[in-house]
């Protein structure tokens, strides 16, 4: 009785309508944490062996064939575990549905994870290692390469004592970003199939390509998908809910000169050094507005590449800011540096500056309810929710602006985009429980 009173009190505090009594799903299913952890571990260690690293040089979506290979494997697994309308389209999107098992007017919710992995280290021949019941201190990934996890380079390990930790074996990414999310969602699919008495509204599933390079989700057909609310399962720390992302722009600068002059005769000649122009431009960007100089809600400017071919130098970079006001300031910083270089080099033969919008801060379009439901689900599971802003972007950013409100939920991935990447299976299990609870709570809502 105490649990039910606590449930009703939490629901009342949330301001959400209580339309019916929720099931105590643990009692219904005799939930076995050990069995779920094994499923999560088995799935995750299998998925990371697929090389799904995306590529910025490809023009196709997906950008690499390994993403399709994993997608086909997931299609088989979805069908095996009772999912309906399972599809794999030409762009590498896997979608599926778990139909409602009760008559309901509830919204359709969806869970997303991405197939691809990051570019910062190799994604080939990943060999996962499971370190059971981590006891603190150093955790050796590869002694020869001196790859060692400890609370200094992985502060989250301080909360991981007694947990099962998965790493790679050295020389590669692990792929926790976002194959933790893929494993969690696939384990949810099997759980609902194995426990048909657990009442839930319609649930949609989607696995997406090329999240890491930002080119995939723009091809996703939100109206055809048919969900009302969604969550990406692509975060880190236990209890983390991301309801805010950067506003993002990229920029391209081109300086053209005339270096085809003998340097000994450069004075009083048409000589114009496009390489120097690029160097000056980079130097003129404010150092205190670089990524390594900012944190929290402060944005940044970063030059990604400088490439020279004969008399032409091209610079590519990114700008990130949480507010439109700060974005305007950072854009002006880039413009000021560009115009200064242009004014200093009257012999230059060409000057170009362009900006491209990439994604927007999803907080401006997220309804309060979709975040509140995640908070309530975690509270029901005795997980302390932490609402935070991501210093980056997620597929949820674009989905939210395409009409599908999509905050992000933790999935137990840490030190991402590096050889020190790891997954915490116990945090993954807590994420899994959050998704199951969300399924039952949304069943109580009306569209």
Secondary structure, DSSP 8 states (H G I E B T S, - for coil): -HHHHHHHHHHHHHT----S----HHHHHT--HHHHHHHHHHHHHHHTTS--B--TT--SSSSSHHHHHHHHHHHHHHHHTT-EEEEE-TT--EEEEE--SS------EEEEEE--B-SSS--SS---EEETT--SS-EEEETTTTEEE-TTT-GGGGG-TTS-EEE--SSS---HHHHHHHHHHHHHHHHHHH-TTS----EEEEEES-TTTT-SGGG--HHHH--SEEEEEEE-STTEEEEE--EEEEEEEEEE-B--S-GGG-TTSS-B-HHHHHHHHHHHS-GGGSGGG--TT--EEEEEEEEEETTEEEEEEEEEESSHHHHHHHHHHHHHHHHHHHHH-TT-SEEEEEEEEEE--GGGT--HHHHHHHHHHHHHTT---EEEE-SS--HHHHHHHTT-EEEEEE--EESTTSTT-EEEHHHHHHHHHHHHHHHHHHTT---
